[in-house]
Amino acid sequence: MLAFFLARTQFPPGPCPLPVLGNLLQLRFQLHPEKLSQLTRTYGSIFTVWLGSTPVVVLNGFQAVKDALVTHSEDFADRPVTPLFEDLFGDKGIISTSGHAWQQQRRFGLTTLRGLGMGKKVLEQRLQEEAQYLVEIFRRQNGKSFDPHVPIVRAAANVICALVFGHRFPHGDPFFQELMKAIDFGLAFVNTIWRRLYDAFPWLLRRLPGPHRKIFRYQEIVKNLICQEIQHHKRREAKDLEDFISCYLAQITKRKDDPVSTFDEENLIQVIIDLFLGGTETTATTLRWALLYMTHHRDVQEKVQKELDTVLGPSRVISFEDRKLLPYTNAVLHEVQRFCSVISVGAVRKCGTATTVQGFSIQKGTIVLPNLASVLYDPEHWETPWQFNPGHFLDREGNFVINEAFLPFSAGHRVCLGELLAKVELFLVFTNLLREFQLQVPEGASGNERDYIFWGTMQPQPYKICATPRLGWFPGCPRKDSLKTAKMLRDVLHSSPSPTL
């Protein structure tokens, strides 16, 4: 007991922990960004909370996060291995690894995604097609109220499918549905009391039944599904390296005689899981917030649509480069990402070498948690942090400007691998939907834009919208190219074939 309390003196001050439980009761078994921000009033921008017997140093506000993740980026490039992640992922993949394995897998992942077109026209074309699938699904609602959650998540997931597997899936495909269930459950589980209990008392939870067992069952299902796709790729005739799996299999062969290579099929499976975890729910949730904000800020929606109509006109295919011509639309999308703060608190880091952050000594091996929400709402860097205000990203002349405290993708060596992909996807889907539809709240609907569910991400409460075709667009003044595209999409959406696995 004495040793436990003496250990507290080696870390920044924080709320007094209880024996065994630490601060879990006080935190209600959640690392909620608002609760962590409240603690700054008492303990300052850097403090320590105890998850059971494990100390976690929390960083709050832009200056503290910047000092650690940017100024001392190399010192905080490692990832701690929590008991749950150790049992789920082992030492495989990108998200939960460190050192040589992480460097090899991340470098290959980034290089391969770029080679497959991330940030280039070939990928942009795929994203434009996926945006049109979504437009067609919205149009089929005929202006009636509907929940956009499922089609948006499936669209985001199919973007990753196209990159990883080389093809998209019809929404009714059994493979695709199982994958979606697994992703939904995994992301929801990471912020439950059961996850905190597992990490605090792994020796007990490994032996007890409970909801935590379900995540391991889903993990096996997803691994088996991905293995089927890998085997399908192996049976195909050799072609150009057209997707992530084919590129990775080629890398395994290329590096088979390298004694320090970490490229194998187990790593391939886990990297694919990481890509889905990092690139599906966060992007989809941001898009759901974006549509919700547009229904609550009709003036903002109208300004975006006016800018799209004036600059691009009715028939031009929207390109990611067009964001430079659309300062207001670009500002709105950035404000959506700031205001919804999807990631809430960032993923934990581990101090790889002893260092100092804002006067506090951080020992080697210390777990550090950047509260990204506190950066996106930092009153020293945002004029109206608790209001949806696109003006945060506009100068007096209406030109787009970036704010250094805009860190929705984290920062430093562990910045989100798919940041560029997410930006392109958000822009193309958002602008295509806003150009085609007037979005509004169904008559009699209740709720507001600040209602959320705190899971692995900050998600909006379930809501419905009405997407009414804009005057002069579908169906009043159809464009020939759009009608052709719509017919093609309807044929695909109603088709049943899925690739043979």
N, C-alpha and C positions, 0 to 999 in steps of 0.2 A: 504493500500500500504506500509506504513511504517513498519507495523508488518511483512509483507512478506519479506522485505529486512533485518529486524532485525533477522528473523528466519534463514537466511543464515549463520549468525555468529555461530550458534550452530552445524554446520556440517563442514567437511573438505572443503577447498576451491575448486572452480571449475569455469567453464565458467559462465559469468553473465546471469542469466535467465531473460526472458521477463515476464511481468505480464500476468497472465492467461495461456500462452503457455509454460512458463518456457524455456527449451532448446530444445523443440520439433522441431522447425524449423531448428536450428543449427544441430541437429542430423538427420534431414530429416525423422523424425517420425520413426526411426529405431535405435535399439541398436546394431549397426554394430561393430564387434570386432576391425576392422582396425581403425575406427573413434575413438573408445574409447582408443585404443593404442596411437593414435596420440596426444590425449589430455594429455597423461602422460608426454610428452616433456615440457609442460607448467606447469602442476599442480602436477606432481609427480605420484607415484604409487597408491596413494589413493586420490580420489577426488569425488566431488558431482555433479551430473547432476539432473535437475528438469524436471520431466515428468508432465507438467501442474503445479499444486501446490504441487506435491508429490516429495520429495527429495529422491534420490537413491545414495547411496555411492558405488562407483565402485572400485573394487580391481584389480590391474594389476600386472602381474609378479608373479613368484613362491613364493617369500618370503611373499608378502602381502596376497596371497590366502592361503598359508600354515598357516600363523599366525592366520588368521580368522577361516578357516574351520577345521584345524587340532588341533592347539594349543588351540583355544577357541571353540572347536567343539560343546560343549553343549550350549554355548551362542548363536550359530547361527544355531540351529536345527529347529527353527520354520519357517513356510512358511507364507508370507503375503497373505492376501486374497484380490486380485485385484477385481474390480467391475465385470469384465468379468467372471473370474473364480468363483466368488461368485454366479453369475446368472446361470452359467453352472453347477457347481458341488456342490454348497452349502457347507455343512460341511461333505461331504461324501468322501470315498476313501482314497488314500494314498498321491497322488501328492500334493493336495492343502490343506491338513489338518495339524494340529499341536496338541501338547499336548497328552492327554489320547487317543483320537480317533486315531490319527496317530500312536502312539506307539502300540496300540492293532492291528490295521490293518496291519502295516508293519511287526510286529513280527510274526503274523499269516501267512502273505504272504510269508515271508522268510522261515519259518519253513515248510510250506506246499510245497513250490517249491522244497525244499531240499528233503522232504519226497517222492515227486513224481519222484525224480531222478535227480534233478539239480546237476550236478557234479558226477553222478553215471552212471553205465553202461546202465541202462534201458533208461534213457533219451538220452544217447549217441547213442544208437541203433536207436531211432527215428530220431535223427539228421543225422545219416548216411543214413537212408532211404530217408530223405528229400534231402540230397545232391545228392543222386542217381537219384531222380526225376529231379533235375536240370541238372545233367549231361545228362540225356536222352533228355531233351528239347533242350539243346545246340547241341547235336549230330544230332537231327532232322533238324537242319539248314543246314546240309551238307556242312559246310565250307563257306556258303554265309553270307554276312554281315547282321547283325540284331541288334536291340536295346535290351540289356539284362535287361532293367529297370523293365518291368512288371513281367517276370518270377522270378527275384530275390526278388522283393517285395512280391510276392505271396508265395514264399518259406519261407521267414521270417515270414509272417503272419500265415502260416500253422503250423509253429513250436509253436506259441502261441496258435493256435486253438487246437493242440494236447494236450497241457498242460491244457488248460482251459476247453475245451469241451470234450476231450477224443478221438477226431478223427480229421482228416484233411478233407478238402473240395476239390472236383474237381474244377479246375480253372473257369469253366463256371457256377458254382452254383450261383443262384440269391442271396442267403444269403451272400455268400462270396464276390460277386461283390459289393453289397451295402455297406458291411463293409469296403472294400478297398476304395470306393469313399469317405466315411465319414472320414476315417483316413487321406487320402490325402488332403481333403479340410481343415480339422481341423489343421493339421500341417502347411499347407501353410498360413492359416489365422492368426496364432499367431504372425507373424512378418509383418503384413500389416499395413498401415496407419489407417485402420478402427479399428484394435485392439487397437492401441495407442489412437485414439480418444475416443473409448469406455471407456477405463480406465481413461482418462483425464476428460471426460465430460459425465459420465454415465447418469446423470439426463436428458441430451439432447438426447443421442443416444438411450436410452430406449424408446423414444417416436417417433423417426424418422425411416422411412423406409431406406433400404440400404442393401449392401452385408452382413453386420453383422447379418442380420436376418437369413441368410442361415445356419449359424453354429448351431443355435438353432433347425432348422428343421432337420438337420443331426443328432443332438444329440438325438432327439426323435426317429428317425429311428433306430439308433444303440441300444437305450434302448429297443425298441420293439423287435428287433432281439434277443438280449440277453435274454429277458424275455421268448421268445419262447424256447430257449435252456434250461433255468431253469425249465420251466414247463415240458419239455421233460424228464429232469432228475428226476423230482418228480414222473412222471408216470412209470418210470422204476422200475423193481424189485430191491430190496435192494441187492447190491453187494459190493465188496471191494471198498474202497475209491480210485478210479482210476483216477480222474481228479480233477481240482481245484474246480469246481462247487459242485461236490459230497462231497468234504471235507468241503467246506464252509457251505453247507446245514446241514451237521452233526454238525458243530460247532454252528450254530444257535439253533439247538435243544438242544445241550449240555448246552448252556449258557442262555437258555430262562428264567431262574429264577434269573439270575444275574442282579441286579439293575444297575450296571455300565457297562454292556455289550454294545458294539457298533455293535454287529453282527446282521445284518438284511438284507433283500433282496435288499434294496436301496443301502446299502454299498457294497453288493456283486456286483451289476451291475456296480457301479462306480469303484471298484477295478479292475474288468475285463477291463473296458475302459482304466484305467491307465496302465494295463499290455500291452494292444495293443499299446497305445500311446508311451510307453517307450521302447517296445521291438520289434517293427516292422520296423519303418522308419529309426531309427538310425543304426540298424544292416544292413538293406538292403542298405542304402546309403554308409556305410563303404565298403561293398562288391563291390558296383559299382565303388567307387574310386579305390579299390584294382585292379580290372580288368583294369581300365583305366591306372593306373600307370604301370602295366605290359606291356601294349602295347607301352608305351612311354619309358620304360626302359627294352629293350629286353635282355640286359646283366644280369639284375637282375632276370628276368623270367627264363633265361637259368640256372642260378646258383641254383635257387629254384628247378627246374626240375631235375637237376643233383643230388642234394642232396636227393630228393625224390626217384629217381631211385636207387641210391647207397645204401641208408640206408634201404628203405622199399621194393624195388623190385617191380615187376609188379603185383603181385597177393595178397599181404597182405592188409587186411582191415585196413584202417587208423584209429588210435585211438588218443584221445586227449592226452594220455600219451606219444605219439610219439613226441610231441613237444620238449621233453627233449633230444631226439636224433637228432633233426633238428634245431640246433642253428641258422643257416642262415635264414631258413624259418620263424622261430619264430621272429627273428629280423625284417624281412621284414614286417610281419603282424603288429608288434608294430609300425614300422615307418609309415605304412599306416595310422594307427589310429592317430598318432601324426601329420602327415603332412596334412591330410584332415581336422582335427579338426571339426568333424561333428557337435558337440554341439555348437561350436563357443563360445558364452557366456553361462555360466551355468544358471540354474534356480535360481531365486531370493531367498534369505533367509531373515529372519527377526530376528533382535537382540532381544532375549528373556529377556536379563538382561543387564544393563549398563556395558560396558567393554571398554578396550583400545586395539587398534590394531596399532602397529608400531607408538606409540606416539599420535595417534588420539583418542579422546574420542568418543565412539559410544553410543548414547543414546538408552535406551530400546524402542523397537518398530520401530527402524530405518530399512529401507529396504536396503539390501546389495546385490550387483550383482558381482559375481566372473567372471572376463573375462578369461575363461579357455583357449581361443586361445592364450592369452598373456603368459600363462604358457607354452604351448606346443611350442611356438616360442621364449621363453625367451633366449636371446643370452648369458646369464651368465650360462646357463645349457645345451645348445646344440651347438655343434661345427659349424654346418652349418644349422642354423634354417630354412632358406628359400630354402633349397635344399632337395630333396628326397634322404636320405642317411641312408641305413640300418646299417651302421657303428656306428650310434648313440647307438645301442644296442649290440655291439660286442666289446670284449676286443682285445688286440693285438694277442692273440692266437686263435681268432675266436670263443670264448665261448660267449654264450648269457649273457648279463648283463642288469639289469633293471636300469632305471634312475629315481631318486626321483621326478623329474618334470614331469613324465608321469602320467597325471591325466585326461584322456579322460572321465572317469566315475565320475568326481568330487571327493569329499573327505569328510571325517567326517561322522557325523551321517546320513547325507542325501545322502551318496554315492549311486549310482544306484543299485536298488534292484536286477536287472537281470544281473549284471556284469559278473558273472561266466557263465551264459547261453550264453551271447553274445560272450564271449571268445571262448567257445567250438564251437558254431555255426560258427563263423568266421574261426576258424582253420580248421574244417572239410570240410566246403564248399570250401574254398580257395584251400586247398591241393588236394581235389578230382578233382576240375576243372583244376588245373595246371598239375596234373599228366596225365589227359586225353587229354588235348588240348594245341596246340600252339595258343596263342592269338596275334592278330595283328590288326593294323588299316587298314580299307578297302582302297583300292587304290583310291587316289584323295581326301581322307577325310582331312578336315582342323580342326583347333582348337588345344589347348594344355591342359596340365594337370592342369593348374592354373585357367582355366575358370570355374566359378561357378555361381550358383543361390543362393541368400541369402533368404531362406524361414525360417521355424522354425528350419531347419537344413541347414548346408552348403552342397548343392547338386551340383554334376557336371552338366555342360550343357549336354543336350541330346547328346548321341553319339552312334555310331555303332561299332561293332567289328566283326572280322572273327575268329571263333573258329574251327580250323582245327585239326582233330584227329592226334595225334602224330604218327610218324613212329614206327611200332612195336606194336601199340595199335590198337584201333578200326580204320578202319576195317581190317587192314593189318594182325594183329596177335591176334585175339580175344581170350580172356580167357573164359573157359567154364562157370565159375561162373558168369562172367560179362554178357555173352550172356543170361544166364538164368534170371539174374536180369533185363536186358534190356527188354526182352520179357514181363516179369511180369509188368514192369513199363509202357510199351506201352499199355498193356491191361487196366491198371488202368487209364492212361491218356485219353484214348478214351472212357472210360465208362461214363455213365450219372448219375448213382444213387447218390443221396445225402441222408443223414440221414433224416428220417421223423421227422419233428419238431413239 
